[in-house]
């Protein structure tokens, strides 16, 4: 199996850190608002990755974090006149329900930033002791120039780093650009409870970029085999997380870094400001089934932009319909017999694996299967051959979850 590693920007043969267990961490949702289908595209990639690794014989343990403390969440809670806890809890529960509806595996660990504040304070204290971080007024900032290798994930040209110190105090900034300067780790303040905590480093709240490390260290003490996220996390986020963790640990944060590209709507990036945000229930109200939504979001290479429109959705639905129709005909030919042609099963699985092993090319794997099955003269298939194919497809559907 080969995967494109964002660290190094090249295809590499996948080998886990430990033969006993593949440890994966997902950069989870910021729950200041509901997750839309663009968000779910990324999380579905990770679901398929976990399922395919298990299908391939690996044991997997996965974590996913919830960002429930950040500037945007605080602002949204104020705008809607609700508490931060009520706002984020509602969105977390909606996210989990939709994961289950989409037949996505619930990760083994799902920590929340609000429950990891003391871990964040511990990390910051160590960074301060190391001289990598420093106090400025009430906040703590990280100096990227103190971490060798900063910006390698993105491919940042550090020769362009300004000589004069600059500080960036917001959790997030609009746009996909770089802030060349020191980033905030801790917001010192005297805000009300629920937004501000008493810790060993004082009263305040952890900034966004310290939150992932604070949740990872609770469950994963070794180098992760894979770290996953959306492509936008390559700007001002994953390089920060890597610098933080590797400053306090003498080993790499992750061996492989996988990033999923954006979902666009009618060739425009999905955003609330453009009024082109679609949710899972939006598509369901338009008459689409959950397996159709899942199929559409997976039917495209994860490193390429996927474009949503009623036309592209319709084409995906038709592709799935034809595929299921072909499988149904083979299933009827198999009948209820117990004989099973193991060679047919093996050939079916090999057809699927050729593209899946090539950087998780789900679309290519499905297209390969469709060509393979369509080339069969179903009416002349022996029941045992048909049974072998169906047996293999049932195993494959433990990965895809759209066939049966």
C-alpha positions in Angstrom: 0.0 0.0 0.0 1.3 3.4 -1.0 0.2 6.8 0.4 1.0 10.4 -0.5 2.8 11.8 2.5 2.4 15.6 2.9 5.6 15.6 4.9 8.0 15.3 2.0 5.3 15.7 -0.7 5.9 12.2 -2.2 4.3 8.8 -2.5 5.7 6.4 0.0 5.1 2.7 0.8 3.0 2.6 4.0 4.7 0.9 7.0 3.1 1.6 10.4 5.3 2.6 13.3 4.2 -0.5 15.2 3.3 -3.9 13.6 0.9 -4.5 16.4 -1.3 -1.4 16.0 -1.8 1.4 13.5 -2.4 4.6 15.5 -4.2 7.4 13.7 -5.4 10.8 14.8 -7.9 12.9 13.0 -8.0 16.6 13.2 -11.7 16.8 14.1 -14.4 19.4 13.7 -14.5 22.9 15.1 -18.0 22.7 16.6 -18.9 26.4 16.6 -21.3 25.4 13.9 -22.8 22.3 12.3 -20.6 20.2 10.0 -21.5 20.4 6.4 -20.9 17.9 3.6 -17.5 19.4 2.8 -16.4 18.6 6.3 -17.8 15.1 6.0 -15.8 14.5 2.9 -12.6 14.7 4.9 -14.0 12.6 7.8 -15.3 10.0 5.3 -11.8 9.7 3.8 -10.5 8.8 7.2 -13.4 6.4 7.8 -12.4 4.5 4.6 -8.7 4.7 5.5 -9.4 3.0 8.9 -11.7 0.4 7.3 -9.3 -0.4 4.5 -6.4 -0.8 6.9 -8.5 -3.3 8.9 -9.6 -5.0 5.7 -5.9 -5.3 4.8 -5.2 -7.1 8.1 -4.1 -4.2 10.4 -5.4 -3.4 13.8 -6.2 0.3 14.2 -6.7 2.7 17.0 -8.0 6.1 16.1 -8.6 9.4 17.9 -10.5 12.4 16.8 -10.7 15.7 18.7 -13.5 18.3 19.1 -12.4 21.9 19.1 -15.0 23.4 21.4 -13.0 26.4 22.7 -12.0 29.0 20.2 -12.7 32.6 19.2 -15.3 31.6 16.6 -17.2 29.5 19.1 -17.2 32.2 21.7 -18.4 34.8 19.2 -21.1 32.4 17.9 -22.4 31.7 21.4 -22.6 35.5 22.1 -24.4 36.1 18.8 -27.0 33.4 19.4 -27.3 34.3 23.1 -26.5 30.9 24.4 -23.7 29.4 26.5 -20.6 28.1 24.9 -21.2 24.6 26.4 -24.8 24.5 25.0 -23.7 25.6 21.6 -20.9 23.1 21.2 -22.6 20.2 22.8 -25.5 20.4 20.5 -23.2 20.5 17.4 -21.1 17.6 18.8 -24.2 15.4 19.3 -25.5 16.3 15.8 -22.1 15.4 14.3 -22.0 12.0 16.0 -25.6 11.2 14.9 -24.7 12.1 11.3 -21.5 10.0 11.5 -23.6 7.0 12.5 -26.2 7.7 9.9 -23.5 7.7 7.2 -22.2 4.4 8.5 -18.9 6.0 9.7 -17.0 4.3 12.5 -17.0 6.2 15.8 -13.3 6.7 16.8 -11.9 5.0 19.9 -11.1 8.3 21.5 -13.0 11.6 21.0 -11.5 14.1 23.5 -12.7 17.7 23.8 -10.5 20.8 24.2 -12.7 22.0 27.1 -11.8 18.8 29.0 -8.1 19.0 28.2 -7.2 22.4 29.5 -4.9 21.1 32.2 -3.0 19.1 29.6 -2.6 22.2 27.5 -1.2 24.1 30.6 1.3 21.3 31.2 2.6 21.5 27.7 2.8 25.3 27.8 4.7 25.1 31.1 7.3 22.8 29.5 7.6 25.0 26.4 8.2 28.0 28.7 10.9 26.1 30.5 12.5 25.2 27.3 12.5 28.8 26.1 10.5 27.9 23.0 7.5 29.8 24.3 7.3 33.1 26.2 4.9 35.4 28.0 3.9 38.7 26.5 1.5 40.7 28.6 -1.2 38.1 29.6 -0.6 35.7 26.7 1.9 33.0 25.9 3.4 32.8 22.4 5.4 30.1 20.5 8.5 31.2 18.6 8.7 29.1 15.4 12.3 30.0 14.9 13.1 28.0 18.1 11.9 24.8 16.4 14.2 23.4 13.7 12.1 22.2 10.8 9.2 24.6 11.2 7.0 24.8 8.0 8.2 21.5 6.5 4.7 20.1 6.2 3.4 23.0 4.2 6.8 23.7 2.5 7.2 27.1 3.9 10.1 29.2 2.7 11.7 30.2 6.0 14.1 32.6 4.3 11.1 34.9 4.0 10.6 35.0 7.7 10.8 38.6 9.0 13.7 39.7 11.1 11.5 41.8 13.3 9.4 39.9 15.9 5.7 39.8 15.1 2.9 38.2 17.2 -0.5 36.9 16.0 -3.0 36.6 18.9 -6.1 35.3 17.2 -7.0 31.6 17.2 -7.7 31.6 13.4 -7.4 34.0 10.6 -9.5 34.2 7.4 -8.0 33.0 4.1 -5.4 30.5 3.2 -2.3 32.5 3.9 0.6 32.4 6.4 1.2 34.5 9.4 4.9 34.9 9.5 5.5 35.4 13.2 4.9 34.0 16.7 1.5 32.3 17.3 -0.5 32.4 20.5 -0.7 29.4 22.8 -2.6 30.8 25.8 -5.2 33.6 26.1 -4.8 35.0 29.6 -8.0 36.6 30.8 -10.5 37.0 33.6 -13.5 36.0 31.5 -16.5 34.2 33.0 -16.4 30.5 33.9 -16.8 28.1 30.9 -14.6 30.3 28.8 -11.8 30.8 31.3 -10.1 28.3 33.5 -7.8 28.4 36.6 -4.6 26.4 35.8 -1.0 26.1 37.0 0.0 28.8 34.6 -2.8 31.2 35.6 -6.3 32.0 34.5 -7.2 31.9 30.8 -7.9 29.5 28.0 -5.8 27.5 25.6 -5.5 28.8 22.0 -6.5 26.7 19.1 -3.1 25.4 18.1 -2.2 24.0 21.5 -5.5 22.0 21.7 -4.7 19.2 19.3 -1.4 18.4 21.1 -3.2 18.5 24.5 -5.7 15.9 23.3 -3.2 13.7 21.5 -0.9 13.2 24.6 -3.8 11.8 26.6 -4.0 8.7 24.4 -1.0 8.4 22.2 2.5 8.3 23.7 4.4 7.2 20.6 4.7 8.5 17.1 1.4 8.2 15.2 1.4 6.2 12.1 -0.9 8.6 10.3 -2.3 12.1 11.1 -5.2 13.2 9.0 -7.0 16.4 8.2 -8.3 18.8 5.6 -6.0 20.5 3.2 -6.7 23.9 4.8 -5.0 22.5 7.9 -1.7 22.9 6.1 -2.0 26.6 6.6 -1.3 27.9 10.1 -2.3 24.7 11.9 -0.6 21.3 11.4 2.9 22.8 11.3 2.1 24.5 14.6 0.9 21.2 16.2 4.0 19.4 15.0 6.3 22.1 16.3 4.6 22.0 19.7 4.6 18.3 20.2 8.1 17.7 18.8 9.5 20.4 21.0 8.6 18.5 24.1 9.1 14.9 22.7 12.3 13.5 21.3 10.5 11.7 18.4 8.3 12.6 15.4 4.6 13.5 16.0 3.5 11.3 13.0 5.1 9.2 10.2 2.5 9.9 7.6 0.4 13.1 7.1 -2.7 12.8 4.9 -4.7 15.8 3.8 -8.1 15.8 1.9 -8.9 18.5 -0.6 -11.9 20.8 -0.5 -15.4 20.1 -1.7 -16.6 22.9 -4.0 -20.2 23.8 -4.9 -20.7 24.7 -8.5 -16.9 25.4 -8.7 -17.0 27.8 -5.7 -15.6 27.0 -2.3 -18.4 26.1 0.2 -18.9 28.8 2.8 -21.7 30.3 4.8 -20.9 33.7 3.5 -21.5 32.6 -0.1 -24.8 30.9 0.9 -23.8 27.7 -0.7 -23.5 25.4 2.3 -25.1 22.0 2.1 -25.8 19.7 5.0 -26.6 15.9 5.0 -30.2 16.6 5.8 -30.3 19.1 3.0 -29.5 16.4 0.5 -31.9 14.0 2.2 -34.8 16.4 1.9 -33.9 16.6 -1.8 -34.6 12.9 -2.0 -31.1 11.4 -1.8 -30.5 8.3 0.3 -27.7 8.1 2.8 -25.7 5.5 0.8 -25.9 7.9 -2.2 -24.5 10.8 -0.2 -21.7 8.5 1.1 -21.0 7.3 -2.4 -20.8 10.8 -3.9 -18.4 12.1 -1.2 -16.1 9.1 -1.6 -16.3 8.8 -5.4 -13.2 11.0 -6.2 -9.6 11.0 -5.3 -9.2 12.5 -1.8 -6.3 14.7 -3.0 -8.3 16.3 -5.8 -11.0 18.9 -5.5 -14.5 17.4 -5.6 -17.3 19.6 -7.1 -20.8 19.3 -5.9 -23.8 20.2 -8.1 -27.1 18.6 -8.8 -25.6 17.3 -12.1 -22.5 15.7 -10.4 -24.6 14.3 -7.7 -27.0 12.8 -10.2 -24.1 11.2 -12.1 -22.8 9.6 -9.0 -26.2 8.3 -8.0 -26.5 6.7 -11.5 -23.1 5.1 -11.2 -24.0 3.6 -7.9 -27.4 2.4 -9.3 -25.7 0.6 -12.2 -23.1 -0.9 -10.0 -25.7 -2.3 -7.6 -27.7 -3.5 -10.6 -24.7 -5.5 -11.8 -24.1 -6.9 -8.3 -27.7 -7.9 -8.0 -27.6 -9.9 -11.2 -24.5 -11.8 -10.0 -26.1 -12.4 -6.6 -29.2 -13.9 -8.3 -26.9 -16.2 -10.3 -25.2 -17.3 -7.2 -28.4 -18.5 -5.7 -28.4 -20.1 -2.2 -25.7 -22.6 -3.0 -22.9 -23.2 -0.5 -20.1 -23.8 -3.0 -17.7 -20.9 -3.4 -15.0 -20.4 -6.0 -12.1 -19.0 -4.1 -10.2 -18.0 -7.3 -13.1 -15.7 -8.3 -13.2 -14.2 -4.8 -9.4 -13.6 -5.0 -9.6 -12.0 -8.4 -12.4 -9.7 -7.2 -10.4 -8.6 -4.2 -7.2 -8.1 -6.3 -9.2 -5.8 -8.7 -10.3 -3.7 -5.7 -6.9 -3.6 -4.1 -4.9 -2.5 -7.1 -6.3 1.1 -6.9 -6.9 1.2 -3.1 -3.3 0.4 -2.6 -2.4 3.2 -4.9 -2.9 6.2 -2.5 -6.4 5.1 -1.5 -7.9 5.7 -5.0 -11.5 4.8 -4.1 -13.0 6.1 -7.4 -10.4 4.0 -9.4 -11.2 1.0 -7.2 -14.9 1.3 -7.8 -14.5 1.9 -11.6 -12.1 -1.2 -11.7 -14.7 -3.3 -10.0 -17.5 -2.1 -12.3 -15.4 -3.0 -15.4 -14.4 -6.3 -14.0 -18.0 -7.3 -13.2 -19.5 -5.9 -16.4 -17.1 -8.0 -18.4 -18.8 -11.2 -17.0 -21.4 -13.1 -18.9 -23.6 -13.3 -15.8 -26.1 -15.8 -17.2 -23.3 -18.3 -18.0 -21.5 -17.9 -14.6 -21.3 -20.9 -12.5 -23.2 -20.4 -9.2 -19.9 -21.2 -7.4 -18.1 -18.4 -9.3 -20.9 -16.0 -8.7 -20.8 -16.9 -5.0 -17.1 -16.3 -4.9 -17.6 -12.8 -6.4 -20.4 -11.9 -4.0 -18.4 -13.2 -1.0 -15.5 -10.9 -1.9 -17.9 -8.0 -2.5 -19.4 -8.4 1.0 -15.9 -8.1 2.4 -15.2 -5.1 0.2 -18.4 -3.5 1.4 -17.0 -3.5 4.9 -14.8 -0.7 3.5 -17.2 1.1 1.1 -20.6 0.5 2.9 -22.7 1.3 -0.2 -23.1 -2.0 -2.1 -25.4 -4.1 0.0 
